[in-house]
Amino acid sequence: MIEAINAGRIPPAFQEDLQARTNELVNTVNCPPPTDTGQSDDEKAKQGKKKNDKKHSEEPVTTEPLPTITEDEP
């Protein structure tokens, strides 16, 4: 579309409206995300491990106090 405007194939009276409608269309179309990122299986495994590591590192760590051991004096 830009090429057509720049090449003079679209009359000037229609250029602004055509550009606005084209942008509107592009902004409203919902495309599904790509299913393949082009990563190898090894890269996917590493990325999955990183996500799991990050998930576990964000969990709060709670510790309970250890019981006190006392020796009975004879």
DRENTORGU-325476 format. One line per field, with one value per residue (C-alpha): x, y, z; residue number from 1. Coordinates in steps of 0.2 Angstrom, whole numbers, plus 5000, padded with zeros to 4 digits. Layout:
! residues N
east = X_...
north = Y_...
up = Z_...
pos = NUM_...
END
This chain:
! residues 74
east = 5000_5014_5023_5007_5005_5024_5022_5008_4995_4983_4975_4980_4962_4962_4979_4976_4959_4967_4982_4971_4959_4974_4981_4965_4963_4981_4977_4961_4967_4970_4983_4987_5005_5017_5018_5036_5050_5063_5072_5080_5074_5089_5086_5068_5073_5086_5072_5060_5073_5076_5058_5056_5072_5065_5048_5056_5067_5052_5044_5045_5057_5050_5059_5053_5064_5074_5069_5081_5090_5095_5105_5098_5112_5114
north = 5000_5012_5007_5011_5028_5032_5026_5038_5025_5031_5048_5061_5063_5045_5043_5049_5039_5024_5025_5027_5013_5002_5006_5003_4986_4981_4986_4976_4960_4946_4934_4919_4918_4908_4890_4887_4900_4891_4885_4868_4855_4858_4877_4874_4862_4875_4889_4878_4874_4893_4896_4882_4888_4906_4900_4891_4905_4917_4906_4913_4903_4899_4891_4884_4885_4870_4861_4864_4848_4848_4835_4829_4831_4815
up = 5000_5004_4988_4978_4987_4984_4966_4963_4959_4973_4970_4983_4988_4994_5001_5019_5021_5014_5025_5041_5036_5033_5050_5058_5050_5055_5073_5074_5066_5079_5072_5082_5089_5079_5084_5080_5085_5075_5090_5091_5103_5114_5114_5119_5133_5140_5139_5148_5162_5164_5166_5179_5188_5188_5194_5209_5213_5215_5228_5246_5257_5274_5288_5304_5319_5323_5340_5354_5360_5378_5387_5403_5417_5427
pos = 1_2_3_4_5_6_7_8_9_10_11_12_13_14_15_16_17_18_19_20_21_22_23_24_25_26_27_28_29_30_31_32_33_34_35_36_37_38_39_40_41_42_43_44_45_46_47_48_49_50_51_52_53_54_55_56_57_58_59_60_61_62_63_64_65_66_67_68_69_70_71_72_73_74
END
